[in-house]
């Protein structure tokens, strides 16, 4: 949605682009180091970057961090997969049938404006502490943008296309496969993307609340008890890296292979 | 005619859903503490509204959201506009923003708790962090989306830098700024609930829900959920809707959404 990538400016070499992108990080890192080493704040609360990096390496080497990351990713994928299947199915039904739309829309309009985490204690009460709650909550929350966008996408398929396909003798199945699905896909991808971003934001919070034994959210929340600020910052960095990777590697690529190639989006 | 059918179907759906919930709640299949009946939830909500506690909680939450949002606007809006106008600012800020943006605001909660202690400061800063990026990036892309032809035309008619800024760039950017505000509020609203649950101050709607879990007060939880949903809905529809009608729609920059 937002072009948050530093684009190469005209006549600029790769090296210059790299230097230009790295420069602000260098400034911030230097400011951070200076603040940390001048002991403006207690060392325990504001560790210098080399300690954060050391914590990152130590946790990676002894396998603790990969375990946390793996559990978080499994939860994310399980929740998101549930949301994608349910969301696309509900959105399709709403887009194709007036009756389904009238039935589902009021329920969804009531559920959607409530922030996902507000449901967390309720889910904890109903499903207990642990994995089930985390996965279900992630699925529940990320289903909303998927439903909305699939629904919009199906409704945005031009009536002329549907009619002409029918006139040319397409049955329901072919209509769905060759007209409606490709026509709605740009919206669906937007919905899936928003859903995944939502899932990621919620999951970190849920892991702090649901007392799961492993997971990045739990790792940083647990580190607070022992004032391990270096572990926390290392965890935050990993969370940021995963978020960035999800966006850049998964969805931009998917988009390029489907809707952009079909010429539906620039 | 079609609308009337839709409205009656919507009403029927809600009634049927409520009836199903009520039937499950009354069947005794689940403990009553976990699945309170709707009249119970309504009476709890009414009692909490009457004795003023719910309003006080909502007031605290609103205070945190609005202060954090205001901070985000004060920082994000000028910075975003400067990023759009000046290459150097863009080159410096954009990589940092792209690196920070994928970090969910809630991931900072434990760090902020250590730095600033439990309480209001953490909640406000988390809201600020959550709201900053939508504001910043929308202002930035808004300035960049201003039609260069308008800038040249204004320049050719003798507008100085100041007039150009106030008469061309700001009105041209306003649809993006309002979108940014909207997104920022949504993010802030999500963040404040999470921050209140985790940073455990004694007031706020998020805290009510989380605290009610300890005592198995599912009715209080559902009542607070209803209040949270209502406030979010009101803001989205009334505040931002009327803001949009009063500005960009009146200026003819965006058409009213269908339906």
Interface residues (C-beta under 8 A of the other chain):
Chain A: X2 X3 X4 X5 X6 X20 X21 X22 X23 X24 X25 X27 X28 X41 X45 X46 X98 X99 X101 X102 X103 X104 X105 X106 X107 X110 X113 X114 X115 X116 X117 X118 X119 X120 X121 X122 X124 X125 X126 X200 X201 X204 X205 X208 X209 X216 X217 X220 X221 X223 X224 X227 X229 X232 X233 X235 X236 X239 X240 X241 X242 X243 X244 X246 X247
Chain B: X5 X6 X9 X10 X13 X14 X17 X34 X35 X91 X92 X93 X94 X95 X96 X97 X98 X99 X100 X101 X102 X103 X104 X105 X106 X107 X108 X109 X110 X111 X113 X114 X115 X137 X138 X141 X189 X190 X193 X194 X197 X198 X205 X206 X209 X210 X212 X213 X216 X218 X221 X222 X224 X225 X228 X229 X232 X233 X236
